[in-house]
Amino acid sequence: MMKKIGFIGLGIMGKPMSKNLIKAGFQLIVSDFNKDAVSELAQLGAEVETTPKAIAEKADIVITMLPNSPNVKAVALGENGLIEGAREGLIYVDMSSIAPAASQEVYGALIEKGVEMLDAPVSGGEPKAIDGTISVMVGGKKEVFAEVQDVLAAMAGSVVHVGEIGAGNVTKLANQIIVALNIAAVSEAFVLAQKAGVNPEAVYQAIRGGLAGSTVLDAKAPMMLDRNFNPGFRINLHIKDLTNAMETSHEFGSPAPLTAAVLEMMYTLKGDGHEFDDHSSLLKYYEKLANVEISR
Ligand code: NAD
């Protein structure tokens, strides 16, 4: 029989991801505070429930796609949470980007009720969530991963098991550190080029095929040159991820001086009202320091 999947959190990412599960033929039970998103899924055939408890009672697998650790803890362990509807054999897959320690805490509580859990955050953003090509990094037991691999594959272009519970979110933090520092480096370099009288577009074209070339450069340089700072990935979400990265770095005694610096840049941008802009607006931080605006 086809697995019944609960899906909680129908935001920028969760809505298209859940639609891809319906397209793949899975039966869905959904919930979100956002009534419009819920009715959109209901029109596509999803069943609707209002509490995680009710969803846990009915589903074989429950997926969440929520903003941060407190939201996941509330949905999993809070009043009317998954834990209240939990039964032996239920599998919980949290696909939100949260602190690895929070994943381990939720797992510790759920396993007492016989519920297995995977942390499976994603990268790729809204366009890849829509066309089903996100990358998923999965932590948890290998045999549990094997049971849900088909479900994850229906939403993703790549699904990689990276270790025990929490390893998915450690991998996502690594991803977010690399992306943030890369965008800061591109910003620093483009502002230097502008100040020195060299067209940043020419710099981009000259270096993109060399060692400095990257997916980040190809995604963000055109946005910077177009002065298009529409998200994409918002500064406030990246502040959340880098804050989790700093906490996790401190917890393991692994210093993160560059992450700390870029986090402060992002807080400066937030103070200037850019928290809902794309993270490529790190460029504006450097432009303000150098009192210049880059142009083609
Ligand atoms: P979002 O804010 O658009 O969506 C979150 C949804 O969760 C909202 O619709 C909200 O109403 C719902 N929600 C919150 N608490 C709830 C509860 N208790 N019950 C039911 N619904 C609840 O966020 P998003 O952009 O979809 O991101 C989700 C996660 O994915 C975040 O951890 C983010 O960092 C990560 N992520 C986002 C992107 C991106 O480009 N947006 C890319 C990769 C990963």
Boltz pocket constraint, residues with backbone or C-beta under 6 A from the ligand:
constraints:
  - pocket:
      binder: B
      contacts: [[A, 8], [A, 9], [A, 10], [A, 11], [A, 12], [A, 13], [A, 14], [A, 31], [A, 32], [A, 33], [A, 34], [A, 37], [A, 65], [A, 66], [A, 67], [A, 68], [A, 71], [A, 74], [A, 75], [A, 95], [A, 96], [A, 97], [A, 98], [A, 122], [A, 123], [A, 124], [A, 125], [A, 126], [A, 232], [A, 233], [A, 237]]
      max_distance: 6.0
